[in-house]
Amino acid sequence: MTADGVINVVLLALAVVTAVYLMVALIFPERF
Protein backbone atom coordinates (compact mmCIF):
# COMPACT_ATOMS: atom_id res chain seq x y z
CA MET A 1 0.00 0.00 0.00
CA THR A 2 1.07 3.58 -0.54
CA ALA A 3 1.58 6.06 2.29
CA ASP A 4 -1.78 7.65 1.44
CA GLY A 5 -3.46 4.26 1.72
CA VAL A 6 -1.88 3.60 5.11
CA ILE A 7 -2.93 7.04 6.39
CA ASN A 8 -6.50 6.47 5.20
CA VAL A 9 -6.67 3.10 6.98
CA VAL A 10 -5.29 4.60 10.21
CA LEU A 11 -7.76 7.49 10.12
CA LEU A 12 -10.63 5.12 9.41
CA ALA A 13 -9.60 2.87 12.32
CA LEU A 14 -9.38 5.87 14.66
CA ALA A 15 -12.83 7.05 13.57
CA VAL A 16 -14.34 3.60 14.18
CA VAL A 17 -12.69 3.27 17.61
CA THR A 18 -13.87 6.76 18.60
CA ALA A 19 -17.44 6.04 17.47
CA VAL A 20 -17.55 2.74 19.39
CA TYR A 21 -16.06 4.41 22.50
CA LEU A 22 -18.69 7.15 22.39
CA MET A 23 -21.52 4.63 21.98
CA VAL A 24 -20.24 2.58 24.93
CA ALA A 25 -19.87 5.75 27.03
CA LEU A 26 -23.50 6.63 26.25
CA ILE A 27 -24.76 3.13 27.07
CA PHE A 28 -22.66 2.67 30.23
CA PRO A 29 -22.08 6.20 31.61
CA GLU A 30 -21.35 4.90 35.11
CA ARG A 31 -18.11 3.33 33.88
CA PHE A 32 -16.58 6.64 32.74
mmJSON file of the N, C-alpha and C atoms, coordinates in Angstrom:
{"data_MODEL":{"atom_site":{
"group_PDB":["ATOM","ATOM","ATOM","ATOM","ATOM","ATOM","ATOM","ATOM","ATOM","ATOM","ATOM","ATOM","ATOM","ATOM","ATOM","ATOM","ATOM","ATOM","ATOM","ATOM","ATOM","ATOM","ATOM","ATOM","ATOM","ATOM","ATOM","ATOM","ATOM","ATOM","ATOM","ATOM","ATOM","ATOM","ATOM","ATOM","ATOM","ATOM","ATOM","ATOM","ATOM","ATOM","ATOM","ATOM","ATOM","ATOM","ATOM","ATOM","ATOM","ATOM","ATOM","ATOM","ATOM","ATOM","ATOM","ATOM","ATOM","ATOM","ATOM","ATOM","ATOM","ATOM","ATOM","ATOM","ATOM","ATOM","ATOM","ATOM","ATOM","ATOM","ATOM","ATOM","ATOM","ATOM","ATOM","ATOM","ATOM","ATOM","ATOM","ATOM","ATOM","ATOM","ATOM","ATOM","ATOM","ATOM","ATOM","ATOM","ATOM","ATOM","ATOM","ATOM","ATOM","ATOM","ATOM","ATOM"],
"id":[1,2,3,4,5,6,7,8,9,10,11,12,13,14,15,16,17,18,19,20,21,22,23,24,25,26,27,28,29,30,31,32,33,34,35,36,37,38,39,40,41,42,43,44,45,46,47,48,49,50,51,52,53,54,55,56,57,58,59,60,61,62,63,64,65,66,67,68,69,70,71,72,73,74,75,76,77,78,79,80,81,82,83,84,85,86,87,88,89,90,91,92,93,94,95,96],
"type_symbol":["N","C","C","N","C","C","N","C","C","N","C","C","N","C","C","N","C","C","N","C","C","N","C","C","N","C","C","N","C","C","N","C","C","N","C","C","N","C","C","N","C","C","N","C","C","N","C","C","N","C","C","N","C","C","N","C","C","N","C","C","N","C","C","N","C","C","N","C","C","N","C","C","N","C","C","N","C","C","N","C","C","N","C","C","N","C","C","N","C","C","N","C","C","N","C","C"],
"label_atom_id":["N","CA","C","N","CA","C","N","CA","C","N","CA","C","N","CA","C","N","CA","C","N","CA","C","N","CA","C","N","CA","C","N","CA","C","N","CA","C","N","CA","C","N","CA","C","N","CA","C","N","CA","C","N","CA","C","N","CA","C","N","CA","C","N","CA","C","N","CA","C","N","CA","C","N","CA","C","N","CA","C","N","CA","C","N","CA","C","N","CA","C","N","CA","C","N","CA","C","N","CA","C","N","CA","C","N","CA","C","N","CA","C"],
"label_alt_id":[null,null,null,null,null,null,null,null,null,null,null,null,null,null,null,null,null,null,null,null,null,null,null,null,null,null,null,null,null,null,null,null,null,null,null,null,null,null,null,null,null,null,null,null,null,null,null,null,null,null,null,null,null,null,null,null,null,null,null,null,null,null,null,null,null,null,null,null,null,null,null,null,null,null,null,null,null,null,null,null,null,null,null,null,null,null,null,null,null,null,null,null,null,null,null,null],
"label_comp_id":["MET","MET","MET","THR","THR","THR","ALA","ALA","ALA","ASP","ASP","ASP","GLY","GLY","GLY","VAL","VAL","VAL","ILE","ILE","ILE","ASN","ASN","ASN","VAL","VAL","VAL","VAL","VAL","VAL","LEU","LEU","LEU","LEU","LEU","LEU","ALA","ALA","ALA","LEU","LEU","LEU","ALA","ALA","ALA","VAL","VAL","VAL","VAL","VAL","VAL","THR","THR","THR","ALA","ALA","ALA","VAL","VAL","VAL","TYR","TYR","TYR","LEU","LEU","LEU","MET","MET","MET","VAL","VAL","VAL","ALA","ALA","ALA","LEU","LEU","LEU","ILE","ILE","ILE","PHE","PHE","PHE","PRO","PRO","PRO","GLU","GLU","GLU","ARG","ARG","ARG","PHE","PHE","PHE"],
"label_asym_id":["A","A","A","A","A","A","A","A","A","A","A","A","A","A","A","A","A","A","A","A","A","A","A","A","A","A","A","A","A","A","A","A","A","A","A","A","A","A","A","A","A","A","A","A","A","A","A","A","A","A","A","A","A","A","A","A","A","A","A","A","A","A","A","A","A","A","A","A","A","A","A","A","A","A","A","A","A","A","A","A","A","A","A","A","A","A","A","A","A","A","A","A","A","A","A","A"],
"label_entity_id":["1","1","1","1","1","1","1","1","1","1","1","1","1","1","1","1","1","1","1","1","1","1","1","1","1","1","1","1","1","1","1","1","1","1","1","1","1","1","1","1","1","1","1","1","1","1","1","1","1","1","1","1","1","1","1","1","1","1","1","1","1","1","1","1","1","1","1","1","1","1","1","1","1","1","1","1","1","1","1","1","1","1","1","1","1","1","1","1","1","1","1","1","1","1","1","1"],
"label_seq_id":[1,1,1,2,2,2,3,3,3,4,4,4,5,5,5,6,6,6,7,7,7,8,8,8,9,9,9,10,10,10,11,11,11,12,12,12,13,13,13,14,14,14,15,15,15,16,16,16,17,17,17,18,18,18,19,19,19,20,20,20,21,21,21,22,22,22,23,23,23,24,24,24,25,25,25,26,26,26,27,27,27,28,28,28,29,29,29,30,30,30,31,31,31,32,32,32],
"pdbx_PDB_ins_code":[null,null,null,null,null,null,null,null,null,null,null,null,null,null,null,null,null,null,null,null,null,null,null,null,null,null,null,null,null,null,null,null,null,null,null,null,null,null,null,null,null,null,null,null,null,null,null,null,null,null,null,null,null,null,null,null,null,null,null,null,null,null,null,null,null,null,null,null,null,null,null,null,null,null,null,null,null,null,null,null,null,null,null,null,null,null,null,null,null,null,null,null,null,null,null,null],
"Cartn_x":[0.849,0.0,0.885,0.337,1.066,0.913,1.685,1.584,0.175,-0.412,-1.776,-2.755,-2.581,-3.461,-3.338,-2.091,-1.877,-2.52,-2.347,-2.928,-4.453,-5.04,-6.501,-6.98,-6.267,-6.668,-6.55,-5.473,-5.286,-6.392,-6.701,-7.759,-9.106,-9.369,-10.633,-10.717,-9.619,-9.6,-9.826,-9.188,-9.378,-10.828,-11.442,-12.832,-13.755,-13.503,-14.336,-14.171,-12.93,-12.685,-13.349,-13.252,-13.871,-15.392,-15.99,-17.441,-17.901,-17.182,-17.547,-17.388,-16.286,-16.059,-17.191,-17.616,-18.692,-20.003,-20.287,-21.521,-21.492,-20.355,-20.238,-20.374,-19.774,-19.869,-21.324,-22.096,-23.504,-24.326,-23.988,-24.764,-24.401,-23.102,-22.656,-21.969,-22.727,-22.083,-21.447,-21.907,-21.353,-19.923,-19.477,-18.112,-17.085,-17.529,-16.575,-16.623],
"Cartn_y":[-1.199,0.0,1.25,2.321,3.585,4.268,5.332,6.064,6.624,7.115,7.651,6.561,5.364,4.263,3.929,3.911,3.602,4.672,5.948,7.044,6.932,6.607,6.471,5.352,4.227,3.103,3.491,4.186,4.601,5.562,6.537,7.493,6.792,5.848,5.116,4.307,3.661,2.871,3.779,4.944,5.872,6.333,6.607,7.054,5.965,4.708,3.597,3.419,3.438,3.269,4.392,5.624,6.756,6.61,6.201,6.042,4.956,3.829,2.739,3.2,3.912,4.406,5.333,6.23,7.152,6.404,5.4,4.625,3.886,3.294,2.578,3.559,4.744,5.746,6.188,6.245,6.626,5.51,4.257,3.127,2.834,2.972,2.667,3.894,4.966,6.203,6.028,5.065,4.9,4.372,3.868,3.333,4.403,5.624,6.641,7.872],
"Cartn_z":[0.0,0.0,0.0,-0.542,-0.544,0.808,1.021,2.287,2.457,1.357,1.443,1.865,1.35,1.722,3.198,3.691,5.113,5.982,5.599,6.386,6.4,5.254,5.197,6.105,6.13,6.98,8.448,8.812,10.209,10.627,9.777,10.117,10.234,9.351,9.409,10.701,11.085,12.319,13.523,13.542,14.663,14.734,13.596,13.575,14.113,13.715,14.185,15.689,16.171,17.611,18.395,17.904,18.6,18.637,17.527,17.473,18.44,18.474,19.387,20.833,21.131,22.498,22.933,22.039,22.394,22.615,21.79,21.976,23.309,23.652,24.927,26.086,25.967,27.031,27.219,26.13,26.253,26.893,26.557,27.073,28.528,28.863,30.229,30.835,31.112,31.613,32.982,33.763,35.108,35.09,33.954,33.883,33.531,33.18,32.739,33.646],
"occupancy":[1.0,1.0,1.0,1.0,1.0,1.0,1.0,1.0,1.0,1.0,1.0,1.0,1.0,1.0,1.0,1.0,1.0,1.0,1.0,1.0,1.0,1.0,1.0,1.0,1.0,1.0,1.0,1.0,1.0,1.0,1.0,1.0,1.0,1.0,1.0,1.0,1.0,1.0,1.0,1.0,1.0,1.0,1.0,1.0,1.0,1.0,1.0,1.0,1.0,1.0,1.0,1.0,1.0,1.0,1.0,1.0,1.0,1.0,1.0,1.0,1.0,1.0,1.0,1.0,1.0,1.0,1.0,1.0,1.0,1.0,1.0,1.0,1.0,1.0,1.0,1.0,1.0,1.0,1.0,1.0,1.0,1.0,1.0,1.0,1.0,1.0,1.0,1.0,1.0,1.0,1.0,1.0,1.0,1.0,1.0,1.0],
"B_iso_or_equiv":[0.0,0.0,0.0,0.0,0.0,0.0,0.0,0.0,0.0,0.0,0.0,0.0,0.0,0.0,0.0,0.0,0.0,0.0,0.0,0.0,0.0,0.0,0.0,0.0,0.0,0.0,0.0,0.0,0.0,0.0,0.0,0.0,0.0,0.0,0.0,0.0,0.0,0.0,0.0,0.0,0.0,0.0,0.0,0.0,0.0,0.0,0.0,0.0,0.0,0.0,0.0,0.0,0.0,0.0,0.0,0.0,0.0,0.0,0.0,0.0,0.0,0.0,0.0,0.0,0.0,0.0,0.0,0.0,0.0,0.0,0.0,0.0,0.0,0.0,0.0,0.0,0.0,0.0,0.0,0.0,0.0,0.0,0.0,0.0,0.0,0.0,0.0,0.0,0.0,0.0,0.0,0.0,0.0,0.0,0.0,0.0],
"pdbx_formal_charge":[null,null,null,null,null,null,null,null,null,null,null,null,null,null,null,null,null,null,null,null,null,null,null,null,null,null,null,null,null,null,null,null,null,null,null,null,null,null,null,null,null,null,null,null,null,null,null,null,null,null,null,null,null,null,null,null,null,null,null,null,null,null,null,null,null,null,null,null,null,null,null,null,null,null,null,null,null,null,null,null,null,null,null,null,null,null,null,null,null,null,null,null,null,null,null,null],
"auth_seq_id":[1,1,1,2,2,2,3,3,3,4,4,4,5,5,5,6,6,6,7,7,7,8,8,8,9,9,9,10,10,10,11,11,11,12,12,12,13,13,13,14,14,14,15,15,15,16,16,16,17,17,17,18,18,18,19,19,19,20,20,20,21,21,21,22,22,22,23,23,23,24,24,24,25,25,25,26,26,26,27,27,27,28,28,28,29,29,29,30,30,30,31,31,31,32,32,32],
"auth_comp_id":["MET","MET","MET","THR","THR","THR","ALA","ALA","ALA","ASP","ASP","ASP","GLY","GLY","GLY","VAL","VAL","VAL","ILE","ILE","ILE","ASN","ASN","ASN","VAL","VAL","VAL","VAL","VAL","VAL","LEU","LEU","LEU","LEU","LEU","LEU","ALA","ALA","ALA","LEU","LEU","LEU","ALA","ALA","ALA","VAL","VAL","VAL","VAL","VAL","VAL","THR","THR","THR","ALA","ALA","ALA","VAL","VAL","VAL","TYR","TYR","TYR","LEU","LEU","LEU","MET","MET","MET","VAL","VAL","VAL","ALA","ALA","ALA","LEU","LEU","LEU","ILE","ILE","ILE","PHE","PHE","PHE","PRO","PRO","PRO","GLU","GLU","GLU","ARG","ARG","ARG","PHE","PHE","PHE"],
"auth_asym_id":["A","A","A","A","A","A","A","A","A","A","A","A","A","A","A","A","A","A","A","A","A","A","A","A","A","A","A","A","A","A","A","A","A","A","A","A","A","A","A","A","A","A","A","A","A","A","A","A","A","A","A","A","A","A","A","A","A","A","A","A","A","A","A","A","A","A","A","A","A","A","A","A","A","A","A","A","A","A","A","A","A","A","A","A","A","A","A","A","A","A","A","A","A","A","A","A"],
"auth_atom_id":["N","CA","C","N","CA","C","N","CA","C","N","CA","C","N","CA","C","N","CA","C","N","CA","C","N","CA","C","N","CA","C","N","CA","C","N","CA","C","N","CA","C","N","CA","C","N","CA","C","N","CA","C","N","CA","C","N","CA","C","N","CA","C","N","CA","C","N","CA","C","N","CA","C","N","CA","C","N","CA","C","N","CA","C","N","CA","C","N","CA","C","N","CA","C","N","CA","C","N","CA","C","N","CA","C","N","CA","C","N","CA","C"],
"pdbx_PDB_model_num":[1,1,1,1,1,1,1,1,1,1,1,1,1,1,1,1,1,1,1,1,1,1,1,1,1,1,1,1,1,1,1,1,1,1,1,1,1,1,1,1,1,1,1,1,1,1,1,1,1,1,1,1,1,1,1,1,1,1,1,1,1,1,1,1,1,1,1,1,1,1,1,1,1,1,1,1,1,1,1,1,1,1,1,1,1,1,1,1,1,1,1,1,1,1,1,1]
}}}
